[in-house]
Amino acid sequence: MVVAQLAEVFGMVGTGTWSTDGLSQKGAPVAWTRKMPELHLPWTLTFPEPDRFRAAVRYRNLDELTVAEFRGGRYAGRRIDDAEGRPARIGVLINLSGRLVCRYGDGEVAVGPP
């Protein structure tokens, strides 16, 4: 009851889950490519072959803030610079397992085991 009241007061109206369960091996990467920009920024994505890609995400919207928990397979991507006319964004990334490599300009940051 208290959580529902807080959600109403603070505008937590959008909650949901999404996954690639039930999609074909070819359909899962396509579906994630379409879903990711709804929760994050626009990206161009690639998926290693022959790995089967799976993804699941739980998310909640709080006004202009989206909090999402992603679990999934390997993929690579490049953010599409379409900032023109869009509000400023801040991203916080917490990597719970596996290896994550982020490249910004000429720099590279690796998180997780080698």
C-alpha positions as CSV (number, residue, x, y, z in Angstrom):
1,M,0.0,0.0,0.0
2,V,2.8,2.5,0.9
3,V,4.8,1.6,-2.2
4,A,1.7,2.2,-4.4
5,Q,1.1,5.5,-2.7
6,L,4.8,6.5,-3.2
7,A,4.7,5.4,-6.8
8,E,1.6,7.6,-7.3
9,V,3.2,10.6,-5.6
10,F,6.5,10.4,-7.4
11,G,5.2,9.5,-10.8
12,M,6.3,5.9,-11.1
13,V,3.8,5.1,-13.7
14,G,5.8,3.0,-16.2
15,T,7.0,-0.4,-15.0
16,G,7.5,-3.4,-17.0
17,T,9.5,-6.5,-18.0
18,W,10.6,-7.5,-21.5
19,S,12.6,-10.5,-22.8
20,T,13.6,-12.4,-25.9
21,D,12.0,-15.6,-24.6
22,G,10.1,-17.3,-27.3
23,L,11.8,-15.5,-30.1
24,S,13.9,-17.2,-32.8
25,Q,17.7,-17.0,-32.9
26,K,17.4,-14.4,-35.6
27,G,14.5,-12.5,-34.1
28,A,16.1,-12.0,-30.6
29,P,18.9,-9.6,-31.7
30,V,16.4,-7.6,-33.9
31,A,14.0,-7.3,-31.0
32,W,16.7,-6.1,-28.6
33,T,18.0,-3.6,-31.2
34,R,14.4,-2.1,-31.2
35,K,13.9,-2.3,-27.4
36,M,17.2,-0.8,-26.2
37,P,16.6,2.7,-27.5
38,E,13.3,2.8,-25.6
39,L,15.2,2.3,-22.3
40,H,18.5,4.0,-23.1
41,L,20.0,6.0,-25.9
42,P,20.0,5.0,-29.6
43,W,22.7,2.4,-30.5
44,T,23.8,0.4,-33.5
45,L,24.3,-3.1,-32.3
46,T,26.2,-6.2,-33.5
47,F,25.9,-9.8,-32.1
48,P,28.7,-12.4,-32.2
49,E,27.9,-15.5,-34.3
50,P,27.1,-18.3,-33.6
51,D,26.2,-17.3,-30.0
52,R,22.5,-17.4,-29.3
53,F,21.5,-14.0,-27.9
54,R,19.1,-13.8,-25.0
55,A,18.0,-10.7,-23.1
56,A,15.7,-9.8,-20.3
57,V,15.1,-6.4,-18.7
58,R,13.0,-5.1,-15.8
59,Y,12.5,-1.4,-15.8
60,R,10.6,1.4,-14.0
61,N,10.1,5.0,-15.1
62,L,10.1,7.8,-12.6
63,D,9.2,11.0,-14.5
64,E,12.2,11.6,-16.8
65,L,14.3,8.8,-15.1
66,T,14.4,5.2,-16.3
67,V,15.9,2.5,-14.0
68,A,16.5,-0.8,-15.7
69,E,18.1,-4.1,-14.8
70,F,19.4,-5.9,-17.9
71,R,20.5,-9.5,-18.1
72,G,21.7,-10.9,-21.4
73,G,24.1,-12.3,-23.8
74,R,27.1,-10.8,-25.6
75,Y,26.7,-7.9,-28.0
76,A,28.7,-4.9,-29.1
77,G,27.5,-1.4,-30.1
78,R,28.1,2.1,-30.9
79,R,26.0,4.9,-29.6
80,I,24.3,7.0,-32.3
81,D,24.9,10.7,-31.8
82,D,21.4,12.1,-32.2
83,A,21.6,14.6,-29.3
84,E,20.2,17.4,-31.4
85,G,17.0,18.6,-29.8
86,R,17.1,15.9,-27.0
87,P,17.4,16.8,-23.3
88,A,20.7,16.1,-21.6
89,R,21.1,12.5,-20.2
90,I,23.1,10.9,-17.5
91,G,23.8,7.2,-17.4
92,V,24.9,5.1,-14.5
93,L,26.2,1.6,-15.3
94,I,26.7,-1.1,-12.7
95,N,28.2,-4.3,-14.0
96,L,27.3,-7.3,-11.8
97,S,29.1,-10.0,-13.8
98,G,31.0,-10.8,-16.9
99,R,33.3,-8.4,-18.8
100,L,32.3,-5.0,-20.0
101,V,34.4,-2.8,-22.2
102,C,33.4,0.8,-22.8
103,R,35.2,2.9,-25.3
104,Y,34.9,6.7,-25.2
105,G,36.8,8.5,-28.0
106,D,40.3,7.1,-27.9
107,G,40.0,5.8,-24.3
108,E,38.9,2.4,-23.1
109,V,37.5,1.3,-19.8
110,A,37.2,-2.4,-18.9
111,V,35.1,-3.7,-16.0
112,G,35.1,-7.2,-14.8
113,P,37.5,-10.2,-15.1
114,P,40.0,-10.3,-18.0
